[in-house]
Amino acid sequence: MIDLDVTIIGGGIVGCATAAAVAGAGHKVVLLEREPRLAMGVTSRNSEVVHGGMYYPTGTLKARCCVRGRRMLKAFCKESGVGYNECGKLIVAVDPDEESALTTLRDRGEANDVEGLTLIGRSELRRLEPEVEASAALMSPATGILDGEGATRAYAELATERGAQVLTGATVTGLEPADGGWRVTVDRGDDEGWVHNSRRVVNCAGLHADTVAVMAGLDDPDATQRWVKGNYFSVAPRHAGRVSRLVYPVPPAGTDTLGVHVCLDLQGQLRLGPDFEPGDRVEDYAVDPARGADFHAGARRFLPFLESEDLEPAFSGLRPKIDTDEPFADFQVRRETGDLEGLINLVGIDSPGLTSSPALAEIVAGLIDDREVAW
Ligand SMILES: Cc1cc2nc3c(=O)[nH]c(=O)nc-3n(C[C@H](O)[C@H](O)[C@H](O)COP(=O)(O)OP(=O)(O)OC[C@H]3O[C@@H](n4cnc5c(N)ncnc54)[C@H](O)[C@@H]3O)c2cc1C
C-alpha cells in the first residue's frame, strides 16, 4: 500500500525548496531530516553568496540553475522577509595580464544571461571601492548575499502551509523498491521509528547523497562524491564597511574554485574564504590557524590595508563534489530508471547550490509530474 506520494530526504535548502515546490503541485509530501534542526549541513557552512552565474560553462545545469535560481530566490526572500542584499560583486585583475580573464568571464556571463556585467578600469574601481587595489574589474550588480538558513526555514514553512510534513531528528536508514514505489525505513532514535511506502523518493542528502543513493541500490561510480573543505577567516570588526561589495580575484586556473575572496555578511562584517583543502571523508570542521598566512597573502594583493593580525580562524564547510579528474563537474539531477524507478538523486550539489536551490526544486517537481521545465 502506498502511504505517501513523495518522500524527500534532507532538510537543507535544496530539500526544503523541493518540498515547497512538490507540495505546491498537490502531492502528499514528507521531508525527513536527521539532525535536530533544518539547515545544519552544507547550507549553514558557506559564503551565503547569491551568485551571478558567469563562472559555469554555458548550458550546464550549474549555469542555468544559478541564473534562474538567483531570480527566484531574490523574489522569494523579498516576499518572505528573509535577509537579502543585492550588494554587487567585483572580480578584480590585480595584474594587467589577468585582464583577459575578465573579458572571458564577461562573455561567458552574457552567454549565460547574467544581467548588467560591466568591465571597469582603475579609476572607476577607485570611485566604487577606494580601498581595493587592482588594475581593472568585472562588475556584477546582480550578485548578492542572503540569510541561507532563514531562506531554508522559509521554504520549510511554505512546504508546511502547502500540506507537507517536515520532520527533524528523522534519519532514513533503509530504502527498498516495493509495490511500484519505495519502502522507506526511518529511525528517530531510542528504538522509535517506522516504515512507510512512498511512490517517489527524492534524495537531497548533501554530503551523504551518494551514500543514500548506494543504500537504495545505485551502482554508478560517476555519482560518487568527494568532500573538499573550504576554510574561512574573519576580518577584524574595525574594518567593517571599508568594502561594500564582494571582491573576488580572477579564479585560479585549472581548479573548480573561485579563489579566496572577500565576503560580506548581512551586518557588513568582512570575511575571507573559502580556500580549497582536499581531504578524507571526515566531518572535521576545525580551521588550522596556520592557513591564515596564505589568506593574508592572497587578500592583501587587492586589499592593501589588511594586516596579518586582522585575521582570525572562523569556520569551515565541506563541498560535496563529484569525484572526477575533470576540471568542471556539473550538478547531477538523476531520475533513476529500471529497478530504481521512482527515485530521484541529487548529487554533486556544491556551489552554486544555495543560489540554484529553487531552480533545482523546479526541475525535481517537473520530473515528478513527467514535465520538462521550459527554461
Ligand atoms: C565552503 C562552501 C562555500 C559555498 N559557498 C556558496 C555560495 O556562496 N553560494 C552558493 O550558492 N552555494 C555555496 N556553496 C554550496 C551550497 O552551500 C550547497 O550547494 C547547498 O547548501 C547544498 O544544500 P543541500 O540542501 O543540498 O545540502 P545540505 O544543506 O547538506 O542538506 C542535506 C541534509 O541532508 C541530511 N541528511 C543526510 N543524510 C540523511 C539521512 N540518511 N536521513 C535524513 N537526513 C539526511 C543532512 O543532515 C543535511 O541536513 C558553498 C559550499 C561550501 C562548502
The ligand as an SDF file (V2000), in Angstrom:
LIG
                    3D

 53 58  0  0  0  0  0  0  0  0999 V2000
   32.7320   26.3530    1.6200 C   0  0  0  0  0  0  0  0  0  0  0  0
   31.4710   26.4330    0.8180 C   0  0  0  0  0  0  0  0  0  0  0  0
   31.0860   27.6350    0.2480 C   0  0  0  0  0  0  0  0  0  0  0  0
   29.9260   27.7160   -0.5120 C   0  0  0  0  0  0  0  0  0  0  0  0
   29.5100   28.9380   -0.9570 N   0  0  0  0  0  0  0  0  0  0  0  0
   28.3480   29.0300   -1.6560 C   0  0  0  0  0  0  0  0  0  0  0  0
   27.8670   30.3010   -2.0630 C   0  0  0  0  0  0  0  0  0  0  0  0
   28.4240   31.3400   -1.7170 O   0  0  0  0  0  0  0  0  0  0  0  0
   26.7570   30.3350   -2.8430 N   0  0  0  0  0  0  0  0  0  0  0  0
   26.0930   29.2070   -3.2230 C   0  0  0  0  0  0  0  0  0  0  0  0
   25.1310   29.3130   -3.9720 O   0  0  0  0  0  0  0  0  0  0  0  0
   26.4950   27.9900   -2.7800 N   0  0  0  0  0  0  0  0  0  0  0  0
   27.5890   27.8830   -1.9960 C   0  0  0  0  0  0  0  0  0  0  0  0
   28.0030   26.6710   -1.5260 N   0  0  0  0  0  0  0  0  0  0  0  0
   27.1980   25.4820   -1.8550 C   0  0  0  0  0  0  0  0  0  0  0  0
   25.9360   25.3860   -1.0040 C   0  0  0  0  0  0  0  0  0  0  0  0
   26.2040   25.6610    0.3570 O   0  0  0  0  0  0  0  0  0  0  0  0
   25.3530   23.9860   -1.1480 C   0  0  0  0  0  0  0  0  0  0  0  0
   25.2710   23.6480   -2.5140 O   0  0  0  0  0  0  0  0  0  0  0  0
   23.9540   23.8780   -0.5520 C   0  0  0  0  0  0  0  0  0  0  0  0
   23.8990   24.3940    0.7440 O   0  0  0  0  0  0  0  0  0  0  0  0
   23.5590   22.4220   -0.5580 C   0  0  0  0  0  0  0  0  0  0  0  0
   22.3360   22.2800    0.1200 O   0  0  0  0  0  0  0  0  0  0  0  0
   21.7220   20.8520    0.2890 P   0  0  0  0  0  0  0  0  0  0  0  0
   20.3490   21.0460    0.7950 O   0  0  0  0  0  0  0  0  0  0  0  0
   21.9240   20.0660   -0.9680 O   0  0  0  0  0  0  0  0  0  0  0  0
   22.6790   20.1270    1.3480 O   0  0  0  0  0  0  0  0  0  0  0  0
   22.6730   20.1880    2.9470 P   0  0  0  0  0  0  0  0  0  0  0  0
   22.4430   21.5540    3.4410 O   0  0  0  0  0  0  0  0  0  0  0  0
   23.9130   19.4910    3.4090 O   0  0  0  0  0  0  0  0  0  0  0  0
   21.4100   19.3210    3.3350 O   0  0  0  0  0  0  0  0  0  0  0  0
   21.4140   17.9100    3.2700 C   0  0  0  0  0  0  0  0  0  0  0  0
   20.7370   17.4050    4.5260 C   0  0  0  0  0  0  0  0  0  0  0  0
   20.5340   16.0030    4.4300 O   0  0  0  0  0  0  0  0  0  0  0  0
   20.5670   15.4660    5.7430 C   0  0  0  0  0  0  0  0  0  0  0  0
   20.7400   14.0210    5.6290 N   0  0  0  0  0  0  0  0  0  0  0  0
   21.8400   13.3530    5.1900 C   0  0  0  0  0  0  0  0  0  0  0  0
   21.6080   12.0230    5.2380 N   0  0  0  0  0  0  0  0  0  0  0  0
   20.3430   11.8460    5.7370 C   0  0  0  0  0  0  0  0  0  0  0  0
   19.5500   10.6920    6.0280 C   0  0  0  0  0  0  0  0  0  0  0  0
   20.0040    9.4480    5.8040 N   0  0  0  0  0  0  0  0  0  0  0  0
   18.3040   10.8790    6.5320 N   0  0  0  0  0  0  0  0  0  0  0  0
   17.8180   12.1380    6.7580 C   0  0  0  0  0  0  0  0  0  0  0  0
   18.5480   13.2590    6.5070 N   0  0  0  0  0  0  0  0  0  0  0  0
   19.7920   13.1180    5.9860 C   0  0  0  0  0  0  0  0  0  0  0  0
   21.7440   16.2110    6.3450 C   0  0  0  0  0  0  0  0  0  0  0  0
   21.6930   16.1800    7.7610 O   0  0  0  0  0  0  0  0  0  0  0  0
   21.5950   17.6050    5.7810 C   0  0  0  0  0  0  0  0  0  0  0  0
   20.9170   18.4930    6.6460 O   0  0  0  0  0  0  0  0  0  0  0  0
   29.1400   26.5590   -0.7450 C   0  0  0  0  0  0  0  0  0  0  0  0
   29.5200   25.3480   -0.1480 C   0  0  0  0  0  0  0  0  0  0  0  0
   30.6580   25.2850    0.6460 C   0  0  0  0  0  0  0  0  0  0  0  0
   31.0160   24.0090    1.3310 C   0  0  0  0  0  0  0  0  0  0  0  0
  1  2  1  0
  2  3  1  0
  2 52  2  0
  3  4  2  0
  4  5  1  0
  4 50  1  0
  5  6  2  0
  6  7  1  0
  6 13  1  0
  7  8  2  0
  7  9  1  0
  9 10  1  0
 10 11  2  0
 10 12  1  0
 12 13  2  0
 13 14  1  0
 14 15  1  0
 14 50  1  0
 15 16  1  0
 16 17  1  0
 16 18  1  0
 18 19  1  0
 18 20  1  0
 20 21  1  0
 20 22  1  0
 22 23  1  0
 23 24  1  0
 24 25  2  0
 24 26  1  0
 24 27  1  0
 27 28  1  0
 28 29  2  0
 28 30  1  0
 28 31  1  0
 31 32  1  0
 32 33  1  0
 33 34  1  0
 33 48  1  0
 34 35  1  0
 35 36  1  0
 35 46  1  0
 36 37  1  0
 36 45  1  0
 37 38  2  0
 38 39  1  0
 39 40  1  0
 39 45  2  0
 40 41  1  0
 40 42  2  0
 42 43  1  0
 43 44  2  0
 44 45  1  0
 46 47  1  0
 46 48  1  0
 48 49  1  0
 50 51  2  0
 51 52  1  0
 52 53  1  0
M  END
$$$$
